[in-house]
Amino acid sequence: MNEAEQWIGVDLDGTLAEYNDWIGIEHIGKAIPLMVERVRGWIAEGKKVKIFTARVTAGQKTIRYIHEWLVSNGLPELEVTNIKDFDMLELWDDRCVSVITNTGMPRFNAAIRDSAKTAQDIYRGNKTVTDVPTGFKVLDELTSGLHKGNLIVIGGRTRMGNISVELNIARNVALSSQIPVAIFDLKNTKEELVKHLICMEAKIDSRRIRKGLIRENEWQNLTSAASKISEAPIFINEASAITVSEIKSSAGILKADKGLDLIIINDLQCLRSNSPGMKGKKQISVICSALKDLAMELNIPVVVFSQLKRQLKNEADKRPLMADIPYSKTIKEIADVVMFIK
């Protein structure tokens, strides 16, 4: 966009969004009179005024309404440009003043640009995962990845692959996407976790290593896998008893020092609260709220694994349900996403 041009945006749903002075007025009828005055001023300054819209059909009613007002006030109709015909990001630059009328709203230029880029990538079919990809294709299609500021709870029974899912997500994120991830595992040692990661990368059953059944030609695969894992941005804390405050402190330092875009915790029931006497529902509520705050403060997704009630193994239908997580109502109220390993 050059200095001799001024753009007015019409969103997908037909609501009005004005470039340079971001107007967020619920009813377009209240916005148009103000818009007319600004258009009049822009034209007086010699600027060429255009309307852009992601889909002309979606905003057609709004565009017609704008044109009627302009013509009735002695102003020319505006040129309409379909957003797919040019790079949307040219519009959302640092000159965008994020003022909603005169309510004193803070600037959010970066958020506008990020949202615009994400919408553009999805619209053009270049991207289906908008934040952190898990590497599990079906899961990423359902969720569009793990989102910043979200608390994701994954429920699973003992010995049903929890550690495999935990480490596969970490490995996919760190190796395939080069995204820094921190693992706080309260149930396994660092050595055990690293061994599993290397075996996953080498595609060798870890039980065979434990029994010394590695063949001669597999050592090269193990060596190569160990080298990749050692260079991956995976950080492991093996504390057997830790509070969310301690996780927050460690994660904050790590994010500032090396960068951090995902936290994985195993598991929820092993976390301690800062109040030793707190138990049951109240403890889970406090811990989950603190984990959600952690995700919001660091602006990264936090994934925490949760045990399921033991009586599930005695039921005919063993597919886990929300009620199978201890204190599920409390968790459901706080978590952004709850999923299960079956």
C-alpha positions, 0 to 999 in steps of 0.5 A: 500500500502506498501513501496515496491510498487508503483501505477500508476492510470488510470482514468475512461475516460482513462486519466493518473493519477500517484500516488505519483506524480500527473500528470495532462497532457492533452495528454497522449503521453506527459506524457508517456516518463516522466512515463517511466523514473519514472518507471525505477527509481522505479524498480531500487529501488526494488519497485513493480510497478502496474497499478490500474483502476476503470474499466479495459475496460475504461482504456485499451487503455491507459494501452496498450499504457503504456505497449508498451512504457515500453517494447520498453524501456526495462522495464517489463509490469505492473500488472493491478488491477481492483479498485473494488477488493480492497479499493481505499482509501488505495491509496489516503493517505497523502503521495500523493504529489499533484504536477502537473509537476512543475507548483507550484500547491498547495497541495490538498490531502484532496480533492483527498481523499474526491473525491476518497471516494465519487466515491468509495461510488457511485461506490459500491452503498453505497451512492447516496447523496454526500453532504447534503441530503434534505430528499426529496427522488426524489430531492436527487436523482436528485441532489445528495443532496445540494452541498458545495459551491453551491447557490440554489434558490427555487422559490415559490408563496405566500401561496404555502408551502414555509415555509413548504419546508424551515422547512422540509429541516431544520428538515430533515437535523438536525434531520435525519442527525444531520447536523447543519443548520442555518435559516435566516427568514426575514418573520416569527418570531422565535416562529412561526417557532419553532411552525411549526417545533414541529407540523411537528415532532408531525404530528399535524396540527398547525392550531389546536394548534392555535384554541386550538383543541388539544386532550388529547392523542396528548399532549405527541406527542407534548412534545416529538416533542418539546424535539427533536426540542430543541436538534436538531442543528437548529439555527434561526435568525429572523431579519426582515431586514438584509444584506448578510454581517450580515448573513456572520458574524453570520454564520462565528461565528456559524460555528467556535463555533458550526459547520454549514453545511447549511444555509437557507434564506427566502427570497431573496427579503427581503435581504438588500444590503450594499448600501441603494440606490441600487435597482432592477436588480443591487441589486439582482445581488450584493446580489446573488453574495454575497450569492454565495461568502458566500457559497464558503467561508464557503464551505457549501450550501446556500439555498435562497427562492425567491418570484415569480411574482404575475401575475402567479396566473392569468395564466391558466398554473400555473406551475412556470418557470424560467422567473417567478422569478423577475430578473431571468436572473441575478439569473440564471447566479449566482445560481448553482441550481434553482428549484420551488415549484408548 
